[in-house]
Amino acid sequence: MPRATSERFSRTHQSSVKPGATGRHSKDHDNGESSSSGVRNPIFNTERFGQHILKNPQIAQTIVDKANLRPTDKVLEVGPGTGNLTVRILEKAKHVTAVEMDPRMAAEVTKRVQGKPEQRKLDIIIGDFVKAELPYFDVCISNTPYQISSPLVFRILSHRPLPRVAILMFQREFAQRLVARPGTELWSRLSANVQLYSKVDMIMNVGKNNFRPPPQVESSVVRIAPLDPPPPIKFEEFDGLGRIVFSRKNKTVHASFTAKGVMEMLEKNWRTWCSLQNKTVTEDASIKEIVARVLDSTGYSDQRAAKMTVDDLLKLLSAFHDEGIHFA
């Protein structure tokens, strides 16, 4: 993988592909798809970056339409590939910042708008999205490279000011985990964390044959609308509790707290908190007894995380905080 940068792509940059080589592949422009979807692209090894180029123009248009873009919107696009979503976003938005890891892909996107009015509305950042410095944006749209699915979601939810909405394509199982409900098989720490800070909806499923090269799995598109203002909950605390109870989500919550290392970590945090609050810790103080008391008093001792709602987790977290027990 190339060294990650946050270097802005010059609009005058030219593709390194020689003109004579273009006959070896077909770009994924809407009217230019002629190669078999099952053949690896010899010029753009997109799989190297976890990218699969969306080649279906109707699906690309639907994704952009679902964002309900306004003429004043600034849009962040992650993983533009060769620009099938980008050109549609530019038709409706005021400005687009696209973050692309592969310089050759960035060159293709630039070529599609060169000499057109849209050229002035597009900036491209070449580099690792996880490390890139992001500008202000109202909306995020992404055909997401698979390896940054989780970092993408949480960068959006932690970005300030918060965007209005994000329309994101993921592997189907990841998307299903985002929208999963308590008591279902896919309800998880990821589900709870995302749903604490946003409203998440499934928009549509996308079959693997709509991409080049076709991925191993099916895909889905979700809409994430961050809650604004966000709940006044420190993410590290909520996630820390989730790490414990979802580690064995079908076991009782009490059993999860007896896992190796959990009590030691909680006692260390508790003693630190007591020290900062100038509270005296007696020699016979027992973190196990405090944890058991919290679990019993809240009624969650025999509950299972697989069935606990976000509100349940918040109530349990608050009860622990009342006893000076923290998770981060």
ROLUMBA-277997 format. One record per residue (C-alpha): x, y, z. Coordinates in nm, 4 decimals. Example, Ala and Ser with C-alpha at 12.3 -4.5 7.8 and 13.67 -1.06 7.14 Angstrom:
// ROLUMBA-277997
REC        x        y        z
REC   1.2300  -0.4500   0.7800
REC   1.3670  -0.1060   0.7140
***
This chain:
// ROLUMBA-277997
REC        x        y        z
REC   0.0000   0.0000   0.0000
REC   0.1441   0.3413  -0.0912
REC   0.2379   0.5886   0.1710
REC  -0.0721   0.7751   0.2847
REC  -0.0796   1.1453   0.2160
REC  -0.3267   1.4276   0.2378
REC  -0.1888   1.5859  -0.0773
REC  -0.4457   1.7671  -0.2859
REC  -0.4613   1.6478  -0.6426
REC  -0.3744   1.9024  -0.9088
REC  -0.6348   1.9391  -1.1814
REC  -0.3521   1.9503  -1.4364
REC  -0.2185   1.6102  -1.3344
REC  -0.2216   1.3609  -1.6189
REC  -0.2760   0.9887  -1.5986
REC   0.0371   0.7786  -1.6224
REC  -0.1405   0.5419  -1.8621
REC  -0.0130   0.5831  -2.2148
REC  -0.2717   0.6527  -2.4836
REC  -0.1865   0.3313  -2.6588
REC  -0.2672   0.1313  -2.3494
REC  -0.6273   0.2401  -2.3249
REC  -0.7351  -0.0353  -2.5584
REC  -0.6437  -0.2874  -2.2927
REC  -0.9271  -0.1908  -2.0628
REC  -1.2666  -0.0279  -2.0585
REC  -1.3278   0.2637  -1.8249
REC  -1.6417   0.2419  -1.6175
REC  -1.8073   0.5451  -1.7760
REC  -2.1807   0.4861  -1.8071
REC  -2.1630   0.4287  -2.1797
REC  -1.8189   0.2735  -2.1889
REC  -1.8599  -0.0578  -2.0084
REC  -1.7729  -0.3284  -2.2563
REC  -1.5449  -0.5669  -2.0711
REC  -1.6708  -0.8675  -1.8835
REC  -1.7544  -0.7896  -1.5212
REC  -1.5649  -1.0982  -1.4150
REC  -1.2316  -0.9944  -1.5700
REC  -0.9687  -0.8244  -1.3549
REC  -0.8889  -0.4763  -1.4780
REC  -0.5211  -0.4939  -1.5898
REC  -0.4625  -0.1196  -1.5450
REC  -0.6486  -0.0448  -1.2224
REC  -0.5994  -0.3227  -0.9693
REC  -0.8811  -0.1823  -0.7567
REC  -0.8949  -0.4857  -0.5297
REC  -0.5591  -0.3765  -0.3897
REC  -0.7463  -0.0957  -0.2122
REC  -1.0620  -0.2939  -0.1397
REC  -1.2488  -0.1048  -0.4112
REC  -1.5046  -0.2458  -0.6511
REC  -1.6187   0.0043  -0.9129
REC  -1.9935   0.0591  -0.9351
REC  -2.0802   0.0270  -1.3038
REC  -2.4633   0.0384  -1.2969
REC  -2.5733   0.3964  -1.3831
REC  -2.9252   0.3519  -1.2429
REC  -2.7936   0.2480  -0.9014
REC  -2.5410   0.5329  -0.9040
REC  -2.8215   0.7799  -0.9743
REC  -3.0425   0.6319  -0.7014
REC  -2.7647   0.6674  -0.4443
REC  -2.7197   1.0353  -0.5288
REC  -3.0958   1.0962  -0.5346
REC  -3.1347   0.9458  -0.1866
REC  -2.8989   1.2115  -0.0486
REC  -3.1550   1.4834  -0.1352
REC  -2.8739   1.7201  -0.2235
REC  -2.9237   2.0963  -0.2100
REC  -2.7553   2.3494  -0.4418
REC  -2.5644   2.4858  -0.1417
REC  -2.4309   2.1490  -0.0228
REC  -2.0642   2.0646   0.0114
REC  -2.0210   1.6896  -0.0331
REC  -1.7491   1.4518   0.0833
REC  -1.7095   1.1464  -0.1367
REC  -1.4914   0.8603  -0.0153
REC  -1.3486   0.6200  -0.2719
REC  -1.4747   0.7823  -0.5945
REC  -1.3123   0.5218  -0.8166
REC  -1.3359   0.6543  -1.1720
REC  -1.6138   0.8978  -1.0916
REC  -1.9528   0.7447  -1.1704
REC  -2.0993   0.8867  -0.8493
REC  -1.8841   1.1985  -0.8599
REC  -2.0202   1.3376  -1.1875
REC  -2.3773   1.2951  -1.0642
REC  -2.3030   1.4632  -0.7316
REC  -2.1404   1.7562  -0.9124
REC  -2.4633   1.8135  -1.1074
REC  -2.6512   1.8879  -0.7834
REC  -2.4043   2.0085  -0.5209
REC  -2.2062   2.3278  -0.4758
REC  -1.8747   2.1496  -0.4191
REC  -1.7302   1.7985  -0.3920
REC  -1.4193   1.6868  -0.2057
REC  -1.3263   1.3324  -0.3078
REC  -1.0779   1.1264  -0.1073
REC  -0.9034   0.8617  -0.3174
REC  -0.6114   0.6350  -0.2274
REC  -0.5090   0.5461  -0.5838
REC  -0.3534   0.8328  -0.7869
REC  -0.4534   0.6608  -1.1110
REC  -0.8178   0.6642  -1.0073
REC  -0.7877   1.0300  -0.9126
REC  -0.6510   1.1003  -1.2607
REC  -0.9521   0.9323  -1.4182
REC  -1.1967   1.1374  -1.2111
REC  -1.0144   1.4573  -1.3043
REC  -1.0223   1.3710  -1.6754
REC  -1.3998   1.3367  -1.6626
REC  -1.4485   1.7000  -1.5590
REC  -1.1548   1.8682  -1.7339
REC  -1.2682   2.1665  -1.9376
REC  -1.6176   2.1559  -1.7898
REC  -1.7806   2.3921  -1.5386
REC  -1.7794   2.1103  -1.2826
REC  -1.3995   2.1192  -1.2777
REC  -1.4025   2.4217  -1.0461
REC  -1.6372   2.2447  -0.8059
REC  -1.4111   1.9416  -0.7485
REC  -1.1139   1.8885  -0.5181
REC  -0.9450   1.5525  -0.4838
REC  -0.7375   1.4454  -0.1846
REC  -0.5016   1.1579  -0.2594
REC  -0.4344   0.9486   0.0478
REC  -0.5672   0.7310   0.3243
REC  -0.9131   0.8518   0.4283
REC  -0.8450   0.7448   0.7868
REC  -0.5502   0.9856   0.8065
REC  -0.6682   1.2627   0.5764
REC  -0.7621   1.6053   0.7107
REC  -1.1275   1.6460   0.6195
REC  -1.2887   1.9758   0.5221
REC  -1.6345   2.0950   0.6167
REC  -1.9086   1.8924   0.4460
REC  -2.2881   1.8747   0.4616
REC  -2.3291   1.5280   0.3107
REC  -2.1089   1.2213   0.2712
REC  -2.1589   0.9748  -0.0142
REC  -1.9430   0.6660  -0.0513
REC  -1.9069   0.3388  -0.2353
REC  -1.6935   0.2369   0.0583
REC  -1.3647   0.0462   0.0253
REC  -1.4348  -0.2549   0.2472
REC  -1.1394  -0.2172   0.4825
REC  -1.2414   0.1291   0.6048
REC  -1.6116   0.0617   0.6669
REC  -1.6020   0.1025   1.0443
REC  -1.3496   0.3917   1.0487
REC  -1.5625   0.5740   0.7914
REC  -1.8790   0.5502   1.0007
REC  -1.7139   0.6754   1.3184
REC  -1.5187   0.9536   1.1476
REC  -1.8485   1.0834   1.0123
REC  -2.0172   1.0635   1.3525
REC  -1.7246   1.2348   1.5273
REC  -1.6770   1.5071   1.2639
REC  -1.7656   1.8605   1.3739
REC  -1.9783   2.0258   1.2678
REC  -2.1918   1.7185   1.2084
REC  -2.2984   1.6453   0.8504
REC  -2.6691   1.6325   0.7731
REC  -2.6690   1.2833   0.6263
REC  -2.4454   1.0096   0.4851
REC  -2.5412   0.7677   0.2062
REC  -2.2976   0.4784   0.2245
REC  -2.2499   0.1485   0.0420
REC  -2.1094  -0.1408   0.2451
REC  -2.0792  -0.5152   0.2355
REC  -2.4278  -0.6416   0.3142
REC  -2.3503  -0.8060   0.6466
REC  -2.1820  -0.4894   0.7743
REC  -2.4831  -0.2844   0.6627
REC  -2.7196  -0.5292   0.8318
REC  -2.5236  -0.4979   1.1556
REC  -2.5604  -0.1200   1.1410
REC  -2.9416  -0.1411   1.1264
REC  -2.9838  -0.4533   1.3455
REC  -3.2251  -0.4377   1.6387
REC  -3.1904  -0.5823   1.9908
REC  -3.2834  -0.9496   2.0047
REC  -3.1744  -1.0199   1.6470
REC  -2.8730  -1.2268   1.5503
REC  -2.6703  -0.9327   1.4157
REC  -2.7313  -0.6944   1.7094
REC  -2.3831  -0.6045   1.8282
REC  -2.1573  -0.3468   1.9858
REC  -2.1296  -0.1827   1.6424
REC  -2.5099  -0.1587   1.6157
REC  -2.5436  -0.0008   1.9602
REC  -2.2576   0.2453   1.9108
REC  -2.3872   0.3731   1.5781
REC  -2.7522   0.3882   1.6866
REC  -2.6597   0.5853   1.9989
REC  -2.5399   0.8723   1.7799
REC  -2.7537   0.8431   1.4657
REC  -3.0661   0.7196   1.2930
REC  -2.9775   0.4409   1.0509
REC  -3.1944   0.3069   0.7682
REC  -3.1427   0.0467   0.4973
REC  -3.2018   0.1991   0.1539
REC  -3.1448  -0.0845  -0.0903
REC  -2.9531  -0.3998  -0.1704
REC  -2.7030  -0.4066  -0.4562
REC  -2.6010  -0.7313  -0.6263
REC  -2.2352  -0.8168  -0.6823
REC  -2.2726  -0.8104  -1.0631
REC  -2.3212  -0.4338  -1.0499
REC  -1.9489  -0.3906  -0.9756
REC  -1.6225  -0.4379  -1.1558
REC  -1.4552  -0.6551  -1.0469
REC  -1.7508  -0.8278  -0.8787
REC  -1.6870  -0.8659  -0.5031
REC  -1.7176  -1.1920  -0.3162
REC  -2.0197  -1.0675  -0.1217
REC  -2.3395  -0.8726  -0.1826
REC  -2.3662  -0.5040  -0.0932
REC  -2.6243  -0.2712   0.0592
REC  -2.6732   0.1035   0.0851
REC  -2.7616   0.2676   0.4171
REC  -2.8587   0.6183   0.5226
REC  -2.6984   0.7499   0.8416
REC  -2.8432   1.0702   0.9856
REC  -2.6341   1.1888   1.2840
REC  -2.8324   1.3104   1.5837
REC  -2.7768   1.6829   1.6174
REC  -2.7113   1.7745   1.8885
REC  -2.5512   1.4398   1.9763
REC  -2.6279   1.2785   2.3118
REC  -2.3925   1.4038   2.5868
REC  -2.2339   1.0612   2.6297
REC  -1.8599   1.0104   2.6090
REC  -1.8123   0.7550   2.3323
REC  -1.5170   0.5850   2.5009
REC  -1.7293   0.5169   2.8091
REC  -2.0266   0.3749   2.6183
REC  -1.7991   0.1700   2.3934
REC  -1.5995   0.0475   2.6931
REC  -1.9138  -0.0935   2.8529
REC  -2.0133  -0.2416   2.5177
REC  -1.6774  -0.4162   2.4834
REC  -1.7471  -0.6023   2.8055
REC  -2.1128  -0.6974   2.7668
REC  -2.0962  -0.7803   2.3949
REC  -1.7810  -0.9913   2.4306
REC  -2.0173  -1.2773   2.5127
REC  -2.3491  -1.1265   2.4174
REC  -2.5522  -1.4440   2.4729
REC  -2.4152  -1.4915   2.8237
REC  -2.5539  -1.3001   3.1185
REC  -2.4162  -0.9534   3.1821
REC  -2.2867  -1.0764   3.5186
REC  -2.0902  -1.3503   3.3421
REC  -1.9363  -1.0979   3.1032
REC  -1.8026  -0.8968   3.3966
REC  -1.6316  -1.2057   3.5378
REC  -1.4195  -1.2476   3.2238
REC  -1.0450  -1.2391   3.2711
REC  -0.9009  -0.8932   3.3256
REC  -1.2312  -0.7076   3.3512
REC  -1.2395  -0.6616   3.7285
REC  -0.8746  -0.5633   3.7369
REC  -0.9317  -0.2937   3.4771
REC  -1.2421  -0.1612   3.6541
REC  -1.0688  -0.1533   3.9910
REC  -0.7775   0.0433   3.8480
REC  -1.0189   0.2955   3.6919
REC  -1.2241   0.3138   4.0112
REC  -0.9230   0.3788   4.2346
REC  -0.8021   0.6483   3.9939
REC  -1.1437   0.8144   4.0060
REC  -1.1509   0.7981   4.3876
REC  -0.8080   0.9576   4.4036
REC  -0.9125   1.2404   4.1733
REC  -1.2281   1.2962   4.3794
REC  -1.0336   1.2835   4.7100
REC  -1.2424   0.9882   4.8224
REC  -1.0961   0.7462   5.0745
REC  -1.0782   0.3798   4.9697
REC  -1.1037   0.1431   5.2655
REC  -0.8908  -0.1692   5.2820
REC  -1.1921  -0.3978   5.2635
REC  -1.3392  -0.2267   4.9572
REC  -1.4257  -0.4833   4.6895
REC  -1.4781  -0.3915   4.3254
REC  -1.6563  -0.7229   4.2746
REC  -1.9129  -0.6330   4.5375
REC  -1.9669  -0.2877   4.3886
REC  -2.0175  -0.4312   4.0390
REC  -2.2555  -0.6981   4.1709
REC  -2.4518  -0.4322   4.3591
REC  -2.4899  -0.2191   4.0460
REC  -2.5981  -0.5144   3.8341
REC  -2.8502  -0.6332   4.0930
REC  -2.9968  -0.2893   4.1655
REC  -3.0485  -0.2143   3.7947
REC  -3.1923  -0.5589   3.7215
REC  -2.9405  -0.6291   3.4451
REC  -2.7366  -0.9003   3.6179
REC  -2.9203  -1.1838   3.4432
REC  -2.9896  -0.9913   3.1239
REC  -2.8089  -1.0715   2.7995
REC  -2.6493  -0.8029   2.5849
REC  -2.8068  -0.9641   2.2800
REC  -3.1421  -0.8299   2.4009
REC  -3.0364  -0.5027   2.5657
REC  -3.1420  -0.1794   2.3970
REC  -2.9353   0.1378   2.3722
REC  -3.1474   0.2804   2.6566
REC  -3.0706  -0.0265   2.8697
REC  -2.6990   0.0219   2.8121
REC  -2.7236   0.3921   2.8974
REC  -2.9056   0.3181   3.2237
REC  -2.6427   0.0615   3.3201
REC  -2.3602   0.3001   3.2330
REC  -2.5191   0.5753   3.4429
REC  -2.5524   0.3403   3.7406
REC  -2.1831   0.2494   3.7195
REC  -2.0866   0.6158   3.6960
REC  -2.2882   0.6859   4.0104
REC  -2.0571   0.4407   4.1893
REC  -1.7455   0.5959   4.0380
REC  -1.6828   0.3069   3.7997
REC  -1.5647   0.4119   3.4533
REC  -1.4734   0.2189   3.1410
REC  -1.2196   0.4454   2.9711
***
